[in-house]
Amino acid sequence: MIEVIGVKNMAKNTEIIYSSYGSPSVETEKYSGTCLICGKEIKEGVKAKTILSGNFTNWGECKDRTSQYVCKECAFTMKTRELRVNSFIADSKHLYLLKKNDLEEYLFNLEKYVDGEFIVGITQSFKKHNSFRCKVNTNPKCFFIREEDREYLFDVRKLKPVYEKLNEAYLQFSKDELLTGQYKMISIEQFGLEKFQEYEAIFKQYRGSAQFDIMIYMLNSERRNEYVKAKMEEEKKRKKELEKLAKEEKKKSKKKNKEEIDEAQISLF
């Protein structure tokens, strides 16, 4: 069983997923032993060779590599393609398949979506197994995320204020600038030097971490594009207004010059 200090008899990650799908029927055969993947004792199972393809590479994370069977929960989970091609959150009653733009809402407000034990898996490659490697969590404000070949703690209380500043900075800076810390001077000037120094001092503390990377990844590009488009339209409108004013000033100047010339000619007579 997965063990967490102070918590006993937690469900397996694949048991949570299997339950979230409504515990569907899985064809098994009698087998007394342990599950190759999760290691629990079983009385029935599915032959591992029918579940794990030749492309499977995560043998080091299997709990009993001597077994030739997997439990029905692991069998179902490993054969469910949508768990590989989507990020997801699951508890025993709910499964949420997430796209990139869903991550912000779910990760920072997880208490609205899960109850009891839950798991979180995020993918960017859309082809690697997360499900059987996810750590089981109980605290929606501080939980482990399995992101393909890495796992990290996501502390909502600490990270939400950072993300809010990233969201604001993203309206001015690109994701690459925020990730690397290599900024364009014109962008800094437009953002405001004092404000930039305040925000960058915070970003430096997290840059290079998995938590910082995932926050950059889930920044909403569509929202930024809308802001940039509106800003460009505003600048275009302002430019037209300035051009209009310049033309009016030029027209006034010509009129004034003509009047001065006319007055000079009259005075000669």
C-alpha positions in Angstrom: 0.0 0.0 0.0 1.1 3.6 -0.5 2.1 5.0 2.8 2.0 8.5 4.1 3.1 9.5 7.6 0.1 9.6 9.9 -2.3 8.0 7.3 -2.9 4.3 7.0 -4.7 2.1 4.5 -4.7 4.7 1.7 -6.1 3.6 -1.6 -3.8 2.9 -4.5 -3.6 5.5 -7.3 -5.1 3.0 -9.8 -7.8 2.1 -7.4 -8.9 5.7 -7.2 -8.9 6.0 -11.0 -10.8 2.7 -11.4 -13.4 3.9 -8.9 -13.8 7.3 -10.6 -14.8 5.4 -13.8 -17.5 3.6 -11.8 -15.6 0.3 -11.3 -16.2 -1.1 -14.8 -16.0 -4.8 -15.5 -12.5 -6.2 -16.3 -12.0 -9.8 -17.6 -9.6 -11.6 -15.2 -8.4 -15.1 -14.4 -7.6 -16.7 -11.1 -4.2 -15.9 -9.8 -2.9 -15.9 -6.2 0.1 -13.5 -5.8 0.9 -9.8 -6.2 0.2 -7.2 -8.8 3.3 -6.5 -11.0 2.5 -2.7 -11.0 1.1 -1.8 -7.6 2.4 -4.8 -5.6 -0.8 -5.5 -3.7 -2.0 -9.1 -2.9 -4.6 -10.3 -5.4 -6.7 -13.4 -6.0 -7.4 -12.7 -9.6 -5.6 -10.7 -12.3 -4.8 -10.0 -15.9 -1.7 -11.3 -17.6 0.9 -8.5 -17.7 1.9 -9.2 -21.3 -1.6 -8.3 -22.5 -1.5 -5.0 -20.7 2.1 -3.7 -21.1 3.4 -3.3 -24.6 7.0 -3.6 -25.8 7.2 0.2 -25.6 6.7 0.2 -21.8 9.8 1.6 -20.1 8.8 2.3 -16.5 9.8 -1.0 -15.1 11.7 0.6 -12.3 8.5 1.9 -10.9 6.7 -1.4 -10.8 6.4 -2.8 -7.3 6.9 -6.6 -8.2 8.7 -7.2 -11.5 8.7 -11.0 -10.8 4.9 -11.2 -11.1 3.3 -11.9 -14.4 -0.1 -10.5 -13.5 -1.6 -7.1 -12.8 -4.7 -6.4 -10.8 -7.9 -5.3 -12.5 -7.5 -1.7 -11.3 -4.0 -1.4 -12.8 -5.1 -3.3 -16.0 -8.0 -0.9 -16.6 -5.9 2.2 -15.8 -3.0 1.2 -18.1 -5.3 0.4 -21.0 -7.2 3.7 -20.8 -5.7 5.9 -23.4 -7.3 9.2 -22.3 -5.3 9.0 -19.1 -2.1 9.3 -21.2 -3.2 12.0 -23.6 -4.7 14.3 -21.0 -3.8 15.9 -17.7 -6.2 14.8 -15.0 -7.4 15.0 -11.5 -9.3 12.1 -9.9 -10.8 11.1 -6.6 -12.9 8.0 -6.0 -16.1 9.6 -7.4 -14.8 12.2 -10.0 -12.4 12.2 -12.9 -11.5 15.5 -14.6 -9.7 15.4 -17.9 -7.9 18.7 -18.3 -6.6 20.9 -21.1 -3.8 23.5 -20.5 -6.2 26.3 -19.9 -8.1 24.3 -17.2 -5.0 23.9 -15.0 -5.1 27.3 -13.4 -8.7 26.9 -12.1 -8.3 23.4 -10.9 -4.9 23.5 -9.3 -5.6 26.7 -7.3 -9.2 25.8 -6.3 -8.9 22.0 -5.9 -11.1 21.9 -2.8 -14.1 22.7 -5.0 -13.5 19.5 -7.1 -12.2 16.7 -5.0 -13.2 15.0 -1.8 -11.0 12.7 0.3 -8.0 11.0 -1.4 -7.1 12.2 -4.9 -4.3 12.2 -7.5 -3.0 14.8 -9.9 -1.3 14.0 -13.2 -0.1 16.6 -15.7 1.3 15.9 -19.2 2.9 18.1 -21.8 4.0 15.3 -24.1 0.6 13.6 -24.2 2.1 10.1 -24.4 3.6 9.1 -21.1 2.0 7.2 -18.3 1.2 9.3 -15.2 -1.6 7.4 -13.7 0.1 4.5 -11.9 3.0 6.8 -10.8 0.8 9.5 -9.1 1.2 10.0 -5.4 -2.1 9.8 -3.4 -3.0 13.1 -1.7 -5.4 14.2 1.0 -4.8 18.0 1.2 -6.1 20.1 -1.7 -4.1 23.1 -0.5 -0.7 21.3 -0.6 -0.4 18.2 -2.8 2.0 16.2 -5.1 1.8 16.5 -8.8 3.1 13.8 -11.1 4.3 15.4 -14.3 5.6 12.5 -16.5 9.1 11.8 -15.2 9.1 14.2 -12.3 7.1 14.7 -9.1 6.8 17.8 -7.0 4.9 19.4 -4.2 2.4 22.2 -5.1 1.7 24.5 -2.2 -1.2 26.6 -3.2 -0.8 29.2 -0.4 2.8 29.9 -1.4 2.4 29.7 -5.2 -0.9 31.5 -5.8 0.6 35.0 -5.0 3.5 34.2 -7.3 1.2 33.1 -10.1 -0.9 36.2 -9.8 2.3 38.3 -10.4 3.3 36.1 -13.2 -0.1 36.6 -14.8 0.3 40.3 -14.6 3.9 40.2 -15.9 2.9 38.0 -18.8 0.9 40.8 -20.2 4.2 42.6 -20.9 6.8 39.9 -21.0 7.0 36.6 -23.1 7.0 33.2 -21.5 10.6 32.8 -22.6 11.6 36.0 -20.8 9.9 34.9 -17.6 11.5 31.4 -17.8 15.0 32.6 -18.5 15.2 35.9 -16.7 16.5 37.5 -19.9 14.3 40.5 -20.5 14.1 43.1 -23.3 14.9 46.6 -22.0 12.0 48.1 -23.8 9.6 45.7 -22.0 11.1 46.6 -18.6 10.6 50.3 -19.3 7.0 49.8 -20.4 6.3 47.6 -17.3 8.0 50.1 -15.0 11.5 49.6 -13.5 10.5 49.7 -9.8 7.7 47.3 -10.3 9.8 45.0 -12.5 12.5 44.8 -9.8 9.9 43.9 -7.1 8.4 41.1 -9.2 11.7 39.8 -10.5 13.0 39.5 -7.0 10.2 37.0 -6.3 10.5 35.2 -9.6 14.2 34.6 -9.0 13.4 32.5 -5.9 11.4 30.0 -7.9 13.0 30.1 -11.4 14.3 26.7 -12.4 11.9 24.8 -10.2 9.2 22.4 -11.5 6.6 24.6 -9.7 7.8 27.7 -11.6 7.9 25.8 -14.9 4.3 24.5 -14.6 3.0 28.0 -13.6 4.6 29.4 -16.8 3.2 26.6 -18.8 -0.4 27.2 -17.7 -0.4 31.0 -18.2 -3.2 31.7 -20.6 -1.9 32.7 -24.0 -5.3 33.4 -25.4 -5.9 36.0 -22.6 -2.6 37.6 -23.2 -3.2 37.7 -27.0 -6.5 39.5 -26.4 -4.7 42.0 -24.2 -2.0 42.6 -26.7 -4.5 42.9 -29.5 -6.5 45.5 -27.5 -3.3 47.3 -26.7 -2.3 47.4 -30.3 -5.7 48.7 -31.3 -5.4 51.4 -28.7 -2.0 52.4 -29.9 -3.3 52.4 -33.5 -6.2 54.6 -32.4 -3.9 57.0 -30.5 -1.5 57.2 -33.5 -4.4 58.2 -35.8 -5.5 60.8 -33.3 -2.0 62.2 -33.2 -1.8 62.3 -37.0 -5.2 64.0 -37.1 -4.0 66.6 -34.6 -0.7 67.1 -36.5 -2.7 67.7 -39.8 -5.0 70.2 -38.0 -1.9 72.0 -36.5 -0.3 72.1 -40.0 -3.6 73.4 -41.5 -3.8 76.1 -38.8 -0.1 77.0 -39.3 -0.7 77.4 -43.1 -3.7 79.5 -42.5 -1.9 81.7 -40.0 1.1 82.1 -42.4 -1.3 83.1 -45.2 -3.0 85.7 -43.0 0.3 87.1 -42.0 1.4 87.4 -45.7 -2.0 89.0 -46.6 -1.6 91.5 -43.7 2.0 92.3 -44.9 0.9 92.9 -48.5 -2.0 95.2 -47.3 0.5 97.2 -45.2 2.6 97.8 -48.3 -0.2 99.6 -50.0 
